[in-house]
Amino acid sequence: MSRSKRYSKQFKEDAIAYARDSHLSVNAAADNLGVAPSTLGKWIKKANSGEDVHRGSGNYRSDEAKENARLRKELRDTKDALEILKKAISILGD
């Protein structure tokens, strides 16, 4: 079982710049940075294709996934508020 690390947007951008500017192989650059060569390679590939290397908070695959997560949180919060109100009514009703 592998444990994935999360890297900041700045770290990823710096790592890509280092790999490009150092004229080292991806393997050597990744070794110097302490990341897996496949990870650095993916970041470079995404940067070359114009994709955002860092998707931002939550790492959602799409806007729909982000919206679904937001709605699930809103539903949880609403259910929690409803439970609190039910308990308050039962306490005050006695």
C-alpha positions as CSV (number, residue, x, y, z in Angstrom):
1,M,0.0,0.0,0.0
2,S,1.5,3.3,-1.1
3,R,1.1,6.6,0.7
4,S,0.7,9.6,-1.6
5,K,2.2,12.9,-0.7
6,R,0.7,16.2,-1.5
7,Y,2.9,18.9,-2.9
8,S,2.1,22.6,-3.1
9,K,1.6,24.4,-6.4
10,Q,4.8,26.4,-5.7
11,F,6.8,23.2,-5.1
12,K,5.5,21.7,-8.3
13,E,6.3,24.8,-10.4
14,D,9.8,25.0,-8.8
15,A,10.4,21.3,-9.5
16,I,9.4,21.7,-13.1
17,A,11.7,24.8,-13.5
18,Y,14.6,22.9,-11.8
19,A,14.2,19.9,-14.1
20,R,14.1,22.1,-17.2
21,D,17.0,24.4,-16.1
22,S,19.3,21.9,-14.6
23,H,19.7,19.9,-17.9
24,L,19.6,16.7,-15.7
25,S,17.5,13.7,-16.6
26,V,14.1,13.5,-15.1
27,N,15.3,10.6,-12.9
28,A,18.3,12.6,-11.6
29,A,16.2,15.7,-11.0
30,A,13.5,13.8,-9.2
31,D,16.1,12.1,-7.1
32,N,17.6,15.4,-6.1
33,L,14.1,16.8,-5.3
34,G,13.1,13.7,-3.3
35,V,10.1,12.8,-5.6
36,A,9.4,9.8,-7.7
37,P,10.6,10.2,-11.3
38,S,7.1,9.3,-12.6
39,T,5.6,12.1,-10.5
40,L,8.0,14.7,-11.8
41,G,7.4,13.4,-15.3
42,K,3.7,13.8,-15.0
43,W,4.1,17.4,-13.7
44,I,6.3,18.2,-16.7
45,K,4.0,16.6,-19.1
46,K,1.0,18.5,-17.7
47,A,3.0,21.8,-17.8
48,N,4.0,21.2,-21.4
49,S,0.4,20.5,-22.4
50,G,-0.8,23.7,-20.8
51,E,-2.7,21.9,-18.1
52,D,-2.8,23.2,-14.6
53,V,-0.3,21.2,-12.6
54,H,-2.1,21.9,-9.3
55,R,-5.9,21.6,-9.4
56,G,-6.2,23.5,-6.1
57,S,-7.8,22.7,-2.8
58,G,-9.5,19.3,-2.7
59,N,-8.0,18.0,-5.9
60,Y,-11.4,17.6,-7.6
61,R,-11.3,16.1,-11.1
62,S,-14.0,18.4,-12.4
63,D,-16.2,21.3,-11.6
64,E,-19.1,18.9,-11.2
65,A,-17.2,16.8,-8.6
66,K,-16.4,20.0,-6.7
67,E,-20.0,21.1,-6.8
68,N,-21.1,17.6,-5.6
69,A,-18.7,17.8,-2.7
70,R,-20.0,21.3,-1.8
71,L,-23.6,20.1,-2.0
72,R,-22.9,17.0,0.2
73,K,-21.3,19.3,2.8
74,E,-24.2,21.7,2.7
75,L,-26.6,18.7,3.2
76,R,-24.6,17.4,6.1
77,D,-24.6,20.9,7.7
78,T,-28.3,21.2,7.2
79,K,-29.0,17.8,8.7
80,D,-26.8,18.7,11.7
81,A,-28.7,22.0,12.2
82,L,-32.0,20.1,12.0
83,E,-30.9,17.6,14.7
84,I,-29.8,20.5,17.0
85,L,-33.2,22.2,16.5
86,K,-35.1,19.0,17.2
87,K,-33.1,18.5,20.4
88,A,-33.7,22.2,21.4
89,I,-37.5,21.8,20.8
90,S,-37.6,18.6,22.9
91,I,-35.7,20.3,25.7
92,L,-37.8,23.4,25.7
93,G,-41.0,21.5,25.1
94,D,-40.7,19.6,28.4
